[in-house]
Amino acid sequence: MAAASCGTKAMSLFKRTLVLSPTAAPKGTGTPSRPCPLSPAAWPSKDWARGEGVFVRLLSPTAAGLRPQSHSCSTSATSVCLLCPQDSLSSSLKTCYKYLHQTSRSFAPIIQALDEELRHPICIFYLVLRALDTLEDDMTISIEKKVPLLQNFHSYLYEPDWRFMESQEKDRQVLEDFPTISLEFRNLAVKYQTVIVDICRKMGSGMAEFLIKDVTSVEEWDKYCHYVAGLVGIGLSHMFSASELEDSIIGEDTESANSAGLFLQKTNIIRDYLIDQQGGREFWPQEVWSKYVKKLSDFAKPENIDLAVQCLNELLTNALNHIPDVITYLSRLRNQSVFNFCAIPQVMAIATLAACYNNQQVFKGVVKIRKGQAVTLMMNATNMPAVKAMLYQYVEEIYHKIPNSDPSSSKTKQIISRIRTQNLPSCQLISRSHYSPIYLSFLMLLAALSWQYVSTLAQVSEDYVQTGEH
């Protein structure tokens, strides 16, 4: 394949700041309810994530009796959708999907696998928050200029010509071409516009608040994570309910949505200690790390590695407390595409935490789960029994790593015991899109690989033309 010969870059499977958290359950008519396809006896074994997963079954959807239905799909200007023609989208919407692929190759196929009612709204929601997050992350913008930009960002959605041309961040195209994104925002149904503006306003104000103060206490850590991730979960919850693909309880239960968002964000913050230190950012709560060292940067010193790992384990234990909410929340989801959309980031997060627990490498480099393991997680996160089994598998992996000498060991064991004993309501998944879970997973993987392949070909062609010109 040309992609292989040209040294294709690997897909990023976890976006740094914007995380997609759970939401809900459908109403109205649709495909008849069916029980979750996996019984407990069919759940993965303890070595499940390291096996071949469902790859063999996914190689040929027709061989498994899965046939694609007609649909209306969204693609970028340069990506390939195997199920629908390119000319079904406006030029501005094609551009938005191009930016979606450029800023998050991992979430792009998951968003495009959503039901048609939600696909465009969530794409635009993502891009708006990506633009806001790009402003927050840009350390070249002065505090005096950045604070009002963040606080007023929601109002720019209704200013057709507003754009920001001074960012140095890699995702600056979403700011420089913000008029295209805001145009498609204004084309959305009012019920979705209302949610996006409200979340954008609250998130911008929260980001501005933490620009001028540090994350000192555990309570403030939760507050910061609420602003940058919990609000995303709450906003998605409202959108799922507004679409009527999920029940109203999803939009009303903001506590569970917020908690699931916190779980994802805390995972990123814990894992990215070294990256944030190198970028001059600190998100670990001072109330915790000050028990071990005088400065957070001291954890990177070899002589402090044992203390660093103890602090790491304490923060990771704090994050584990959100798993019961994650399980409860995911168990309410009924629409198949929504379930996949929400479950995949959660199983990726628990796998990442299991890799980070008691691991000195967090302070020496970046801890990542293996690519094959990540793809297997994505392919299997299609029903509640399987997701629950994955969560339990990695929780058990953490349990067997707990050192008896660790100061947080008793708390870690306590929350794991709570997770073990949590009971779930019976799970019923409904697919309004008429696609089976396996076919949807296949579609997401194929969309990601197609984008990667086409992007490589485009780059090779461009290099070839430039060489010819010279």
Secondary structure by P-SEA (a helix, b strand, c coil): ccccccbbbbbbcccccbbbbbbcccccccccccccccccccccccccccccccccccccccccccccccccccccccccccccccccccaaaaaaaaaaaaacccaaaaaaacccccaaaaaaaaaaaaaaaaaaacccccaaaaaaaaaaccccccccccccccccccccccccaaaaaaaaaaaccaaaaaaaaaaaaaaaaaaaaacccccccaaaaaaaaaaccaaaaaaaaaaaaaacccccccccaaaaaaaaaaaaaaaaaaaaaaaaaaaccccccccccccccccccccccccaaaaaaaaaaaaaaaaacaaaaaaaaaaacccaaaaaacaaaaaaaaaaaaaaccccccccbbbbccaaaaaaaaaccccaaaaaaaaaaaaaaaaaaccccccaaaaaaaaaaaaaaccccbbbbbbcccccaaaaaaaaaaaaaaaaaaaaaaaaaaaaaaaaac
